[in-house]
Amino acid sequence: MRGIMFLAAVLIGLGTVMAQVADKMTTGSAMAKAAVVAPREDARAGVRSVSIPSDRRGHFQTEARIEGQRIGFMVDTGASVIALNEKSAARFGLRPSRADYNATVTTANGTIKAARTRLAMVEIGGLIVRDVDAMVLPDVALSENLLGLSFLSKLKRFEYANGTMVLEQ
């Protein structure tokens, strides 16, 4: 049952990405640049937060740092894990072998194989999360990296308010 829920969450996230790709193809619009976010210290001791404004499509684009490399992401609360395409994963040295692609994922483009992995640390605007589950998908299946619940659920809270996604640690 847990595996089915995981697969369903990944499929929802990938479906969202595929809808975005279709939208880009039909409108011919250029991809919005990832929002640069800065941490904000709250009056409460030790509470840090990052605000990510929505882009013109209503999506939340941000930049994360993994192994010193800046990687663009779309925040996707419907994705159970961080989903990376091969090109982005290779930027910080993650190159799964063919044998590592043993998780079956169904997308709008059909069924594909993905490689499970764990990221030692993901940082967004000063918020640091360690030991984060992720999946690497072929570039043809995932044009945009997804920041899923494996990162978001390790925060104190995350919420959407007034066109802004707020992440708090």
C-alpha positions in Angstrom: 0.0 0.0 0.0 2.8 2.4 0.9 4.4 1.7 -2.5 1.2 2.5 -4.3 0.8 5.8 -2.4 4.4 6.7 -3.3 3.9 5.9 -6.9 0.6 7.8 -7.0 2.3 10.9 -5.5 5.1 10.7 -8.0 2.6 10.3 -10.9 0.6 13.4 -9.8 3.8 15.4 -9.6 4.9 14.2 -13.1 1.5 14.9 -14.5 1.8 18.5 -13.3 5.1 18.8 -15.0 3.8 17.4 -18.2 0.9 19.9 -18.1 3.4 22.7 -17.8 5.5 21.4 -20.7 2.3 21.3 -22.8 1.5 24.8 -21.7 4.9 26.1 -22.6 4.7 24.4 -26.0 1.3 26.0 -26.9 2.0 29.5 -25.6 5.6 29.6 -26.7 6.5 31.4 -23.5 10.0 31.3 -22.1 10.5 29.6 -18.7 10.4 32.0 -15.8 13.7 32.4 -14.0 13.8 30.7 -10.6 13.0 33.1 -7.8 16.0 34.0 -5.7 15.0 33.7 -2.1 16.6 35.1 1.1 16.1 33.7 4.5 14.2 35.8 7.0 14.8 35.5 10.7 11.6 35.6 12.7 11.2 37.3 16.0 10.9 33.8 17.5 14.3 32.5 18.4 15.8 30.2 15.8 12.9 30.3 13.3 13.9 30.9 9.7 11.6 31.3 6.8 11.8 31.7 3.0 9.1 33.3 0.9 8.7 32.2 -2.7 6.4 34.3 -4.9 4.4 32.6 -7.6 5.3 33.1 -11.2 2.9 34.3 -13.9 1.6 30.8 -14.3 0.9 30.5 -10.5 3.8 28.1 -9.9 6.5 28.4 -7.3 10.0 28.4 -8.8 13.0 28.4 -6.6 16.7 27.6 -6.5 18.3 25.0 -4.2 21.9 24.2 -3.5 22.9 20.6 -3.6 26.6 19.6 -3.2 27.5 23.2 -3.9 25.5 23.4 -7.2 22.5 25.6 -7.8 19.6 23.6 -9.1 16.3 25.1 -10.2 13.1 23.5 -8.8 9.3 23.9 -9.0 7.7 23.4 -5.5 5.3 20.5 -5.9 3.3 19.6 -2.9 1.8 16.7 -4.9 5.1 15.0 -5.4 6.1 12.7 -2.6 9.9 13.1 -3.2 12.3 15.4 -4.9 12.4 14.5 -8.6 15.5 15.4 -10.5 16.3 15.0 -14.2 19.6 13.3 -15.2 21.1 16.6 -16.4 20.6 18.3 -13.1 21.7 15.3 -11.0 24.9 15.1 -13.1 25.8 18.7 -12.2 26.5 17.6 -8.6 28.0 14.2 -9.5 25.0 12.0 -9.3 25.0 9.6 -12.3 23.0 6.5 -11.6 24.0 3.4 -13.5 21.4 1.6 -15.7 20.9 -1.0 -13.0 20.0 1.8 -10.5 16.9 2.6 -12.6 14.7 0.0 -10.9 11.7 2.0 -9.7 8.8 2.0 -12.2 7.1 5.4 -12.6 4.1 6.1 -14.9 3.9 9.5 -16.4 1.8 11.2 -19.1 4.4 10.0 -21.6 4.1 6.4 -20.4 5.9 4.1 -18.0 9.6 4.8 -17.3 12.2 3.6 -14.9 13.7 6.0 -12.2 16.6 5.7 -9.8 16.1 6.1 -6.1 18.7 8.1 -4.2 19.2 10.1 -1.0 20.6 13.6 -0.9 22.8 14.4 2.0 21.7 18.0 2.1 19.4 20.4 0.3 19.5 24.1 1.0 17.0 26.8 0.0 17.7 30.3 1.1 19.4 29.3 4.3 16.9 26.5 5.1 18.9 23.2 5.3 17.3 19.8 5.2 19.5 16.7 5.5 19.0 13.1 4.3 16.3 13.8 1.7 14.8 11.0 -0.5 14.9 11.7 -4.2 14.5 10.1 -7.6 16.4 10.6 -10.8 14.4 10.4 -14.0 15.5 10.5 -17.6 15.7 14.0 -19.1 13.0 13.1 -21.6 10.5 12.3 -18.8 11.2 15.3 -16.5 12.0 18.7 -17.9 11.7 20.5 -14.6 13.0 19.3 -11.2 10.3 19.0 -8.5 10.7 19.9 -4.9 8.5 17.4 -3.2 7.3 16.3 0.2 10.6 14.5 1.1 12.0 18.0 1.6 8.9 20.0 2.6 7.7 17.5 5.3 11.0 18.0 7.1 10.3 21.7 7.6 8.4 23.1 10.6 5.7 24.2 8.2 5.0 25.3 4.6 2.0 27.2 3.4 0.5 29.1 0.6 -0.8 32.6 1.3 -1.5 35.6 -0.9 0.3 34.3 -3.9 3.4 33.3 -1.9 4.7 29.9 -0.7 6.2 30.3 2.8 8.7 27.7 4.0 9.6 27.7 7.7 12.2 25.9 9.7 
